[in-house]
């Protein structure tokens, strides 16, 4: 049926996009304050980028990617996340020559073939930040602080930062061996996905949402008990920096995140009020990502948040977004000559940067005044028969109901000063 959208996608109507624009504005303002700069990455990439960058044992690569062959017989994938693409751009454009660290942010649609449910869609929107070039644990704390600053500016409360370290290539082998030994006797009871992960990436078994797998892995050795001295020191420093930033956190030893590229720090921001899918933001450090893409060793850290998840969280907490009024002035006119004069005045106002609108449906003056009320404008400019004959405009202040009549040139000057 051509009058319905594909499953797992959304239409955002004007009254909704105004709220989206307000959220995007807040995100941009915070990024500017934190000295992060926007990057715009392609909607699709070569499939291998995500296979190597995200990890072949992840649910994203195994089950969820929108992959197709283009006309050149190349395997192309709609981006399921933003980090791999941003890392690719850093390498391709030799951004390592820039002053380090390079601090970037992006926002836009991502695509995953998932079962649609509340707050989870097949086309969804992410905002993310990535910092390349620094292994300083203070950067880990900074990206978490940026995420929390955004949520706090929206007025959200009851948020919890869950924090863990997933180690590094030095300390993971010991944990891998201990975890495999723990799971060995119950291997056949794990779900098929986790059975496949047992040899390839057993750490990902701890992230499985299957109740049977969660029961089996209860009490499994966590990587915190296997961390090398470098990872221990890094994790301690991250916690110290978070304390200095006034950010409370809870250490969650089972938190591993769903992507293979994470090393050391992993974190989520959760809010319990929105149901089972309680994580509204997640990220961590990925010091091995650049090498997996064929680049030189380059540390990195970042996060992504699902923008659709923001709205049910706001609604649950009773927070109403109030975008700025879209219009400053509404023009009301009668008869054909009055409509022409109003149109000329409308164009002049817009050239001055004033947000203005007029009636295009030949409504009565009463109906036009009702429209002006719906727009919640401060000023209405009226051009009736009397005003048209005298070359004037009646200016009505909609807040005070005061009216004054002015010549057209004086009207423009008055509105410019009043609005700006």
C-alpha positions as MATLAB code, in Angstrom:
seq = 'XXXXXXXXXXXXXXXXXXXXXXXXXXXXXXXXXXXXXXXXXXXXXXXXXXXXXXXXXXXXXXXXXXXXXXXXXXXXXXXXXXXXXXXXXXXXXXXXXXXXXXXXXXXXXXXXXXXXXXXXXXXXXXXXXXXXXXXXXXXXXXXXXXXXXXXXXXXXXXXXXXXXXXXXXXXXXXXXXXXXXXXXXXXXXXXXXXXXXXXXXXXXXXXXXXXXXXXXXXXXXXXXXXXXXXXXXXXXXXXXXXXXXXXXXXXXXXXXXXXXXXXXXXXXXXXXXXXXXXXXXXXXXXXXXXXXXXXXXXXXXXXXXXXXXXXXXXXXXXXXXXXXXXXXXXXXXXXXXXXXXXXXXXXXXXXXXXXXXXXXXXXXXXXXXXXXXXXXXXXXXXXXXXXXXXXXXXXXXXXXXXXXXXXXXXXXXXXXXXXX';
ca = [
       0.000    0.000    0.000;
       1.543    3.264   -1.139;
      -0.111    5.414    1.524;
       1.690    3.797    4.463;
       5.345    4.122    5.414;
       7.686    1.100    5.675;
       7.634   -0.712    9.000;
      10.137    0.656   11.480;
      10.238    4.163    9.998;
       8.608    7.432   11.055;
       7.197   10.608    9.592;
       7.917   13.681   11.697;
       5.262   16.318   11.108;
       5.955   20.062   11.431;
       4.844   20.309   15.069;
       7.273   17.462   15.870;
      10.190   18.683   13.773;
      10.116   21.982   15.650;
      10.947   20.004   18.795;
      13.639   18.057   16.930;
      15.175   21.331   15.802;
      15.192   22.612   19.387;
      17.006   19.465   20.560;
      19.493   19.737   17.688;
      20.086   23.386   18.591;
      20.845   22.461   22.208;
      23.235   19.717   21.070;
      25.083   22.110   18.769;
      25.358   24.728   21.517;
      26.819   22.219   23.967;
      29.288   20.919   21.370;
      30.416   24.473   20.710;
      30.948   24.989   24.441;
      33.006   21.770   24.613;
      34.939   22.643   21.390;
      33.561   19.779   19.266;
      33.125   20.311   15.530;
      30.522   18.829   13.194;
      31.401   16.204   10.589;
      28.924   14.933    7.996;
      29.487   11.359    6.872;
      27.891    9.364    4.011;
      24.584    7.580    4.436;
      26.182    4.427    2.955;
      29.686    2.966    3.026;
      31.539   -0.075    1.740;
      30.248   -3.072    3.713;
      33.765   -4.081    4.775;
      34.097   -0.878    6.814;
      31.430   -2.073    9.236;
      32.531   -5.700    9.154;
      36.022   -4.693   10.228;
      35.134   -1.636   12.301;
      32.017   -2.734   14.176;
      32.992   -6.427   14.371;
      31.779   -9.560   12.629;
      30.509  -11.125   15.887;
      28.156   -8.231   16.688;
      24.395   -8.433   16.226;
      24.657   -5.418   13.944;
      26.886   -7.161   11.403;
      25.437  -10.651   11.815;
      21.745   -9.744   11.654;
      20.858   -6.094   11.270;
      22.670   -4.375    8.398;
      20.928   -3.177    5.252;
      23.414   -4.478    2.681;
      23.038   -4.573   -1.095;
      25.080   -4.805   -4.302;
      25.240   -1.571   -6.285;
      25.347   -1.447  -10.083;
      29.119   -1.715  -10.001;
      28.794   -5.056   -8.142;
      30.180   -3.519   -4.949;
      28.756   -4.478   -1.554;
      27.270   -1.359    0.037;
      25.689   -0.960    3.494;
      23.474    1.786    4.888;
      25.302    3.063    7.950;
      24.143    1.288   11.136;
      26.221    3.574   13.382;
      28.563    6.556   13.059;
      31.873    5.735   14.709;
      33.363    3.542   11.969;
      32.530    6.130    9.289;
      33.986    8.971   11.358;
      37.165    6.967   11.947;
      37.380    6.247    8.223;
      37.047    9.969    7.484;
      39.809   10.756   10.008;
      42.140    8.363    8.174;
      41.110    9.269    4.628;
      41.524   13.004    5.161;
      44.758   12.647    7.169;
      43.299   14.424   10.170;
      46.212   13.127   12.244;
      48.111   16.136   10.833;
      45.720   18.460   12.692;
      46.320   19.546   16.293;
      45.355   16.596   18.483;
      42.977   15.551   19.830;
      40.440   15.963   17.030;
      36.988   16.393   18.582;
      34.030   15.714   16.277;
      30.266   15.293   16.435;
      27.602   14.129   13.993;
      23.854   13.645   13.882;
      21.610   11.957   11.370;
      19.739    8.794   10.349;
      21.110    5.274   10.877;
      19.647    1.974    9.671;
      19.319   -1.424   11.352;
      16.954   -4.270   10.490;
      15.547   -4.836   13.984;
      12.168   -5.767   15.388;
      10.441   -2.392   15.789;
       9.342   -1.568   19.329;
       8.944    1.471   21.545;
      11.999    3.673   21.115;
      13.624    1.327   18.573;
      13.186    1.707   14.827;
      14.763    0.479   11.594;
      15.536    4.015   10.533;
      16.539    5.937   13.633;
      18.569    9.027   14.414;
      21.785    9.241   16.356;
      23.831   12.033   17.787;
      27.411   11.052   18.496;
      30.772   12.487   19.477;
      34.217   11.041   18.737;
      37.607   12.167   20.044;
      40.681   10.883   18.205;
      44.320   11.150   19.173;
      44.330   11.185   22.978;
      44.557    8.317   25.479;
      44.099   10.695   28.426;
      41.404    9.310   30.786;
      40.219   12.880   31.238;
      38.831   12.708   27.694;
      36.753    9.659   28.649;
      35.268   11.684   31.500;
      34.739   14.689   29.221;
      32.584   12.814   26.705;
      30.454   11.435   29.537;
      30.171   14.964   30.942;
      29.045   16.240   27.541;
      26.249   13.668   27.366;
      25.116   14.466   30.899;
      25.237   18.214   30.212;
      22.804   17.706   27.336;
      20.326   15.673   29.378;
      20.552   18.091   32.298;
      19.905   21.047   29.984;
      16.720   19.308   28.879;
      15.735   19.078   32.538;
      15.875   15.277   32.806;
      16.398   13.724   36.223;
      16.936   10.218   37.576;
      19.745    9.440   35.140;
      22.427    6.932   36.056;
      25.862    6.471   34.495;
      26.878    2.818   34.424;
      30.603    2.362   34.022;
      32.977   -0.516   33.346;
      36.357   -1.327   31.871;
      36.477   -4.009   29.176;
      40.263   -4.208   29.260;
      42.676   -4.226   26.369;
      44.517   -6.812   24.200;
      47.042   -7.299   27.028;
      44.563   -8.413   29.662;
      41.676   -9.842   27.658;
      43.318  -13.244   26.919;
      43.391  -14.178   30.618;
      39.737  -13.213   31.042;
      38.802  -14.966   27.814;
      40.310  -18.199   29.094;
      38.613  -17.893   32.490;
      35.251  -17.089   30.882;
      35.456  -19.994   28.439;
      36.329  -22.345   31.264;
      33.321  -21.092   33.257;
      30.934  -21.538   30.304;
      32.313  -24.790   28.958;
      30.009  -27.157   30.836;
      26.881  -25.193   29.790;
      27.953  -24.462   26.218;
      25.144  -26.503   24.650;
      22.569  -24.653   26.756;
      23.551  -21.237   25.334;
      21.583  -19.745   22.443;
      22.965  -20.430   18.941;
      24.430  -16.923   18.703;
      26.350  -17.310   21.952;
      27.561  -20.749   20.987;
      29.121  -19.118   17.937;
      30.646  -16.391   20.092;
      32.222  -18.862   22.500;
      35.342  -19.242   20.347;
      35.248  -15.959   18.448;
      34.439  -13.428   21.198;
      33.175  -14.926   24.479;
      33.029  -11.486   26.148;
      29.994  -10.722   23.962;
      28.104  -13.586   25.630;
      27.793  -11.383   28.714;
      25.847   -8.892   26.572;
      23.266  -11.425   25.391;
      19.641  -10.561   26.235;
      18.441  -14.188   26.086;
      17.123  -15.066   29.599;
      18.677  -18.528   29.468;
      22.098  -17.089   28.591;
      21.784  -14.474   31.316;
      21.021  -17.210   33.830;
      24.016  -19.285   32.728;
      26.411  -16.337   32.849;
      25.291  -15.226   36.318;
      28.421  -15.347   38.451;
      30.749  -15.568   35.447;
      34.210  -14.046   35.963;
      34.242  -10.397   34.913;
      37.143   -8.664   33.274;
      37.660   -6.270   36.189;
      39.414   -9.140   37.962;
      41.790   -9.628   35.011;
      42.760   -6.048   34.163;
      46.422   -5.297   33.478;
      48.086   -2.502   35.513;
      47.635   -0.005   32.654;
      43.888   -0.660   32.465;
      43.552   -0.564   36.255;
      45.227    2.838   36.378;
      43.179    4.163   33.456;
      39.883    3.038   34.994;
      40.808    4.563   38.358;
      41.660    7.853   36.670;
      38.378    7.946   34.740;
      36.466    7.484   37.982;
      38.524   10.211   39.628;
      37.828   12.652   36.770;
      34.109   11.859   36.894;
      34.152   12.657   40.595;
      35.868   15.975   39.863;
      33.120   16.735   37.319;
      30.444   15.983   39.911;
      29.086   13.039   37.912;
      27.809   10.101   39.923;
      28.278    6.641   38.451;
      27.677    2.982   39.201;
      30.298    0.366   38.285;
      28.590   -2.429   36.306;
      30.979   -5.346   35.819;
      28.715   -6.988   33.203;
      28.556   -3.942   30.958;
      30.418   -4.811   27.742;
      28.462   -2.847   25.081;
      27.407   -4.409   21.787;
      30.318   -3.448   19.538;
      33.643   -5.222   19.200;
      35.835   -2.135   18.987;
      35.605   -1.088   22.651;
      38.701   -1.141   24.890;
      39.093    0.065   28.465;
      36.209    2.422   29.276;
      32.633    1.388   28.482;
      29.597    3.275   29.753;
      25.862    3.739   29.400;
      23.416    6.374   30.598;
      20.198    4.720   31.724;
      16.799    5.887   32.918;
      14.519    3.272   34.408;
      11.241    5.041   33.674;
      11.044    4.195   29.960;
      10.811    0.409   30.234;
      13.072   -2.488   29.311;
      15.128   -0.491   26.813;
      16.448    1.755   29.575;
      19.776    2.816   28.012;
      19.455    6.177   26.287;
      23.164    6.696   25.569;
      26.241    4.505   25.339;
      29.874    4.643   24.394;
      33.430    4.104   25.459;
      37.044    3.935   24.355;
      38.178    2.168   21.169;
      41.959    2.435   20.952;
      42.246   -0.407   18.408;
      39.644    0.779   15.893;
      41.978    2.696   13.597;
      44.321   -0.273   13.272;
      41.407   -2.577   12.390;
      40.649   -0.193    9.487;
      44.249   -0.272    8.276;
      45.446    2.945    9.911;
      48.191    3.639   12.441;
      47.554    3.141   16.179;
      45.301    6.037   17.208;
      43.403    6.211   20.499;
      39.747    7.163   20.399;
      36.733    7.563   22.637;
      33.123    8.616   22.064;
      29.435    7.903   22.498;
      26.158    7.866   20.605;
      22.649    8.565   21.805;
      19.401    7.637   20.141;
      17.460   10.802   19.487;
      14.073    9.042   19.303;
      14.646    7.810   22.868;
      14.708   11.387   24.140;
      11.008   12.065   23.544;
       9.449    9.242   25.620;
      11.901   10.068   28.409;
      10.783   13.708   28.376;
       7.126   12.668   28.278;
       7.547   10.245   31.190;
       9.070   12.999   33.310;
       6.408   15.526   32.276;
       8.846   17.831   30.497;
       7.357   19.818   27.611;
       9.631   21.252   24.956;
       8.645   24.772   23.959;
      10.239   25.748   20.655;
      10.583   29.448   19.946;
       7.686   31.109   18.184;
       8.094   30.667   14.478;
       6.520   33.965   13.390;
       6.911   37.581   14.446;
       4.263   39.221   12.262;
       1.066   38.202   10.464;
      -0.445   40.341    7.706;
      -4.213   40.659    7.307;
      -5.560   42.171    4.092;
      -8.816   42.428    2.156;
      -9.591   42.682   -1.552;
      -7.136   41.996   -4.361;
      -5.261   45.307   -4.060;
      -4.905   44.884   -0.334;
      -3.496   41.368   -0.826;
      -0.949   42.709   -3.324;
       0.119   45.459   -0.925;
       0.372   42.866    1.871;
       2.508   40.620   -0.328;
       4.932   43.476   -1.062;
       5.141   44.296    2.644;
       5.645   40.595    3.439;
       8.649   40.382    1.111;
      10.146   43.585    2.574;
       9.799   42.229    6.113;
      11.469   38.932    5.183;
      14.369   40.781    3.565;
      14.888   42.442    6.943;
      15.114   39.008    8.613;
      11.672   39.216   10.196;
       9.610   36.025   10.300;
       6.302   36.931    8.698;
       3.315   35.298    6.977;
       0.053   36.299    5.263;
      -3.199   34.679    4.239;
      -3.286   32.912    0.862;
      -6.803   31.458    1.096;
      -8.900   34.647    0.633;
     -10.408   34.218    4.097;
     -12.537   36.828    5.815;
     -10.826   39.359    8.067;
     -12.228   37.558   11.123;
     -10.781   34.237    9.939;
      -7.424   35.863    9.217;
      -7.296   37.297   12.734;
      -8.001   33.796   14.107;
      -5.077   32.503   12.051;
      -2.855   35.201   13.531;
      -3.883   34.024   17.005;
      -2.966   30.432   16.152;
       0.496   31.582   15.100;
       0.835   33.432   18.432;
       2.415   36.448   16.737;
       3.011   39.636   18.664;
       2.030   41.998   15.859;
      -0.635   41.902   13.172;
      -0.456   44.342   10.250;
      -3.897   45.132    8.822;
      -4.515   46.555    5.369;
      -8.210   47.208    4.932;
     -10.047   49.497    2.506;
      -9.361   52.618    4.584;
      -5.642   51.836    4.990;
      -5.333   51.054    1.303;
      -6.867   54.405    0.351;
      -4.513   56.321    2.656;
      -1.365   54.265    1.966;
      -1.133   53.261    5.634;
      -1.003   50.109    7.739;
      -2.825   49.437   11.009;
      -0.423   47.834   13.541;
      -2.099   45.746   16.247;
      -0.161   44.567   19.315;
      -1.738   41.180   20.028;
      -0.568   41.133   23.648;
      -2.016   44.547   24.641;
      -4.690   44.968   21.893;
      -3.301   48.462   21.244;
      -3.509   49.703   17.644;
      -1.714   52.470   15.773;
      -1.783   53.575   12.155;
       1.435   54.315   10.274;
       2.696   54.915    6.777;
       4.261   51.844    5.153;
       7.894   53.027    5.505;
       7.335   53.931    9.158;
       5.689   50.538    9.710;
       8.803   48.721    8.513;
      11.040   50.762   10.832;
       8.706   50.246   13.779;
       8.454   46.458   13.308;
      12.220   46.100   12.849;
      12.905   47.860   16.163;
      10.061   46.097   17.992;
      10.982   42.616   16.879;
      14.767   42.794   16.938;
];
